[in-house]
């Protein structure tokens, strides 16, 4: 377990609130990966799901490590029901994928959650992650052969994961301010993105005088505001919200003349257009070789004229226009689901408040005892990089139970027959 005590704190013991808070942190991480996925039903019948958590089973298909044609993946429900106690690779989330459990790529596996899967999942995409390696260095994660700590980021195009140090990023680049990343290789595969680098405007920023002065529609202020609000509402919780300005912040503008009022509104203005011919010289001014980082809501600023839509289809990247494709949207779905039932922290604190002091102390004492023994038990597995199996866990708790009985017998008062 990961604790973050103060420098002067005694790390041997923790409070019950610490236990519940750590559980809440673990739940937050779990919701980010699993919250938007179905844990009870195989997703095969849903077709190519927009985004879901996936796993590669190396127990059922061990040859997937070296043979690209053997790569396959299963949904969350199948990982729990059909592949329990197997060696699984967590792939985080992937887009437009149909579960392979019991399908053509896993013919020796029987899916316990659905009918036999006769069709070939021809539209599934398999990258090197399905073989357990990542980045341009083609190494596993975590890498047992290096102690270098490095953040890993997922490219939203190829969906591979990359070490930050391998992204060919300028040292002064502050990637913390960005919501999504496109790796250098995908910038070449989707070249029109080069034209948007350093041209995307932050929708949450206003000018220095707190006045929003962006007009890309040619419509009047009222219609433009309504259009933006409607688009954001349709886009879901991950859409970047445009700032609202009250009467005190809107700058005064001269009234329109009668002649101007009679003129029909101009055609929507497109500041950036991706259809050919590209302005290669103009693109190079903003884009430099390597990965690119994008602020939240940047996809909404992509040109959607007919010429550009053709380009997106030809390059098979129409998903960039789908607000539900983003990982943030997926995570928001999971958070909303959890909010309806409440977190374990909230439930635990409510339960804890109903217990007397002696019971609280007893619970915490047992927790700290189990924590110490669990860390001792896990030590050899960490050192040898071994996988902890269900049998190992069962053995741990059986040993804990035996030790507790022995301690109870040793501490019991002597009994004399009369």
N, C-alpha and C positions, 0 to 999 in steps of 0.2 A: 504494500500500500504506500501511497505517496503522501507524506505529511509535510506541512510547511510551518513548523513551529518557529517561535522567536529564538534569537540566539541564546537567551538565558533560560529557555523553557526546558523542562525535563522531557526528553523524547521517549522515556520508557512507558509513559502512560498518557492517555488521551481522555478527554471528557466525552460524555455521551453525545453532546452537541457536535463535537468534532467528528464523531462517527457518522452521524446523520448528515452533516454538511458534506463530508467526503462522498457519501452515497449519492447525494444530490449532484455533485460534480460528475460522478460516474454516469448518472442517469442523463445528464446534459449531453455528454459525449455519445452515449448510446442513442439518444433521440436523434442526434445529428446524422447518424448512420442508418438507424433502423426505423426511426419514427414514421417515415413515409412509406414503409413497406408492410406487407401483410404477413403476419407470422403464423397464420393458421391455414391459409389456402394457397395451393400452388398457383402461380400466376400464369401458367402456360395457356389456360383457356382465355386469358385476357389479350393474347397476342403479344406484340412487341411493346412492352410497357414503356411509357415515356421515361421514367427513371425509377430504379429500384436498387436495393442492396443485393450484391451477388457474392457467391463463393465458388472457388474451384476446389473440387475434391481430389486430392492426390492419393487417397486410399483406393478409390474406385478406378481412377485413371492415372496411375503413376507415370506412365509414359508421356504425359502432357508436359513434363519438365523439359524434355528434349525434342519432342515431335510437335511442330506447329499444327499439324492436321488433327492432333488429338485434343487440342485445347477445347474446354467446355466449361460451363458454369451452371450453378443451380440457384434458385431463389431462396429467400430467407426461410420460408416454411419448410421447404425440402431439406435445407441444411439442418433443421431441428428434428424433423420427423424421419427422414429417409437416410440421413448421413450422420446420425448421432455417434459420437466417439470416433469419428473419422478425422484424418488430417486435412484440415480445410485452410485454404488461402482466402483471407478476407480481401475482397476487391473493392471495397467501399461502394460507390454507386456507378452504374453505367446507364447510358440511354438506349432506348429502342432495342431491348433485349428480351428474348423469349427463353424460358427455362429449359435446360437441356436434360434434366433429371429423367431417366428412363427413355430418352429419345435416341435418335440415330447416332449421336456421338457417345452415348452411354448405353449401349445395347444390353450389357450384362446387369444393369441396374433396374430394379422395379420401383417405380414411383408409387408410394403408398397413399398419395393424396389425389390422384387423378387417373383417368384412363390412359391406356398405352398411347404414346406419342408417335404417330406414324410419319408425320410430315418432317421434312428436313428444315431446320431453322436457318434457311438460306440467308436471311437478312442480318443475322447476328454478326457482330464484329469482334474479333479476338486479337488483342495485342499481346505483347510480351508479359504483361501483368498476369495473364492466365497461366503462365509457366513459373510464376514466382519471382520475376526479375523486373527491374524498373530503371527509368532514367537512361541517358545516353551511355552510362557506365555499365548498364546491364547487370546490376548487382541486386541481391535480395534485400529486403527490408524487414527488420533491422539487419544490417550487414555484420556478420560475426567476425569479419577480418579487419574491421576498423573501429577506432574509438572516437572518430571525428563526429561531433554532434552537428547536424545540419537539418534545416527545415526542408520539408518536401512539399511541393505544390503540384496540383493537378492541372494539366492543360485542358481547356474546355473543348478543344477540337478533337484531338486524338485520345483524350482522357487517360493518357499515361501520366505517371508521377515522376517528378524531376527534383533532384537536389538543387537547392538554390544556387550553390556554388558552381553548378554545371549548366546554368542557363545563359551564360555569356551576357550577364547584366552588368551595367556600369556600377562601380562600387558605391557611387553617391546616390544611386537610385533607391528611393524609399518605397519598397514594395508593400509596406504595411498599409498604405493608404489606398490600396487597390482591391477590388472585389474579385476579379477574374484574371486569368493569365492564359496567353497563347504562346506556346513554345516557338523557338526559332524555325524549326522544321515546318510547323504548320503555318507560319507566316508566309512561307514560300508556297505551300500548297493552297492557301487561301489568300492570294496576293492583294486582293482589293482592300484587305484590312490595313495595308500599309498607308492607304490614303486617309485613314481616320486617325492615325497616330498624331497626338498633340492637337487634334481638331475637335475632339469630343468635349463638350462643355458640361461642367458639373451642374446638374439641375438644382442642387441645393444651395448654390452660391448666388449672391446678388452683387451688384456693383457697390462701390464704396459708399455711395449715398443711400444705400439700402433700397434702391429702386431696381426692379427687374426690367431689363431693357433688351429682351430677346424676342424677336418676332420672326419666326421662320414659316409662318402659315399664310401671311397676307390677310388674315381675318382681323376683325376688331378685337379689342381686349376681352370683351365679355364672352364672345364665341370661342376665342382661343382658350380662355380659362376653363370653360365648360368642356371643351374637347379634351384638354389635358386631364381633367378630373375623371371623365368617363373612361379614358384609356387606362389610367392608373387603376381604376376600380376593376376593370376587366382583367388587368394583368395580374391581379392577386397580390398577396402581401409582400412579395419580393420586389415589386415595382418601385422605383425611386419616386417619391412624391415631390411634386413641384411646390415651391414655397408659396404660401398664401400671403398676400399683402393687404393690410387693412387701409382704411382711408387716410390714416396719418402717415403712411409710408409711401403712398403712391405720389409720384411727382406730378405737378400741375402741367397740363399740356394745353395749348391753345385750342379753342373749339374749331371743329372742321367747318370749312366753308360750305355753302349750299351746293356749289359746283362739285366739290369733292364728295358730298353725300350722295350725289346722283350717280357717280361712277361705280360700276360693278366691282366687286372685290377681285383682286388680281389672283392669278393662278397660284397654288401653293408653291412656295419657294424651296428649292432643293439646294442646300449649300454644298453637299458632297454627293457625288454620283459615282457609282462603282462600275457602270457599264463602259465598255471600250469606246473610243481609244483612251487608255489610261495616260495620265500625265506622269510619266515615270520620273521626270525631273522634280515635279512638285511633291511626289511621294517621298523621294529620298531626302527632302528637306526636313521632314519630321521624323521619319523612321530610320533607325539605325539597326544594323544586323543584330539578330538575337531575339530573345523573348520580348513580348510586349505585355504591359499591364494596363488593366482597364477599370475605370471607376464604376461604382454601382449605377445601374440604369443606362449604361452606355449602349446597350443593344437597341433601345428605343430610338436612338438617333441614327440608326442605319437607314440608308435610303431604301424606299420601297416602291420606286417607280417600276414600270413593267420591264424595262431593260435590266434593272438590277435583280428583279425576281427571277429572271431567266438565268442570270449568272449564279445566284444562290442554288438553283436547282441543278445546274450543270456541275457545280462543285460539291453537291450533296451536303450543303450546310444550311438548309432552310430552317433548321432547328434554332439558328441564331435569332430568328424572328419570333420564336415561341417563348413567352414569358414563363411558362411552366417548365421549361427545359433547365433552368438554372438550379444549381445545388441549393441556393438560398431558398428558393420556393419549396423545394423538397423538404428542407429542414423545417421551414415554417409550418408545413402540414403536420409534421411530427410533433412540434411544440404545441400546436393547437389541440391535437389529440390528447396529449398528456395534461394540458391545462384543464381538460374536462374532468379528469379523475384526481388531479392533485399529485404533487410529488411525494416521494417517500419521506423526504425531510419534513414536509408539513404534517404528514400522517404520523411520522415517528415522534415529532415534538408534541403533538396532541396526545398521543398515547403515553409519552414519558411524563407529561404533566399530571396524569391520573394515577401515577405510581407513588408509593411512599418512599421516603429517603432510603430506608434500608434495602428495599428491592432495587432501587436505582444503583446503589453501591455494589450490590451483588452482581447485577447484570454487567456493570462496567468492569468489575474485577475479572469475571469470566471472559469478557471480550479481550481484555489486555493479555490474559493468559493464552487464549487461542491465537492472538496476533503474534506473540513471541514464538510460539511453537510452529505456526504456519511459516514465518520467515525462516526459521531454522530448517524446516522441512523442504522449502523451496530453494534453499541455497545451492544444493548439488545440481538441480535442474538448470539453474541460471548459469552456473559455471560450465556445465557440459553442453549447454544449448539443446537440451533434450525437450521433447514435447511432453507436457503433463497430460496424462490420460485420465479417463473416468476411474479406472482401477486404482490409479495412484491417489486420487482424491478420496475414494472409498477407504483405502488403506490408512490414509492420514486420520480420518475421523474415527476409524476403528481403533487405531492406536491411542487417539485422544481419549476415547471412551474407556479403554483399558487402564490408562494412566489415572483417569479420574477415579475409577473404582479402587485402584491400588492406594491412591492418596486418601480416599475416604476410609478405607479399612485401617490404614496406618494411624489416622488421626482419631479414630473412634475410641471411646473409653473402654478399658478392659471389662469383660463380662465374666463373672464367676458364678458357677452353679452352686446352689445351696441344697 
